[in-house]
Amino acid sequence: MTAVRTGAASEASASAPKESFTSLVSSVTSRLIGRSLDAALALELNRTLPGDGPEVQAIAAACRDAIRDGWMCQREAGGIRYGRVVKPGPATHGFSVDVVEMADVIGPRHRHPNGEIDLVMPLDRDARFDGHGAGWVVYGPGSEHRPTVTGGAALILYLLPGGAIEFAPGA
């Protein structure tokens, strides 16, 4: 006789990887408490958590696994796969966590009322996000841009204080 998984059991087994992922990201967001989102923060993150370092590589591997397993980047529009993975809350120190997969594409214009911290994880060696390779990019409060990936495919993890983001009309 074959066992049949119930909805609750399936949800419980799917939540374990998400909880593990949230824990990985929490180790980063704990360093951001009370910090200004500016160039100094970008420099510090790139020094202490380099794109080729073990912590970032663990986050990148977790993202690739989650996309493969179907619970991350479940939505798609305009050639961009995306999704909010974690809502802002205590587990991530008030930051939301979004992950997008982009390849040689320009995304929709949006504004960061409280700023945005991006972790660029190239899937292709030459991939660049807004001109940046592997590592951290920080946009201050009130900044805006059209996220652009060139040179191949990349994953970008977005940390948004309070989950705040404003898309331009028609974006």
Helices and strands as residue ranges (DSSP letters): H 7-29, H 39-48, H 54-69, E 75-77, E 80-86, G 90-92, E 95-106, E 110-112, E 116-122, E 128-129, E 135-139, E 143-145, E 148-161, E 166-167
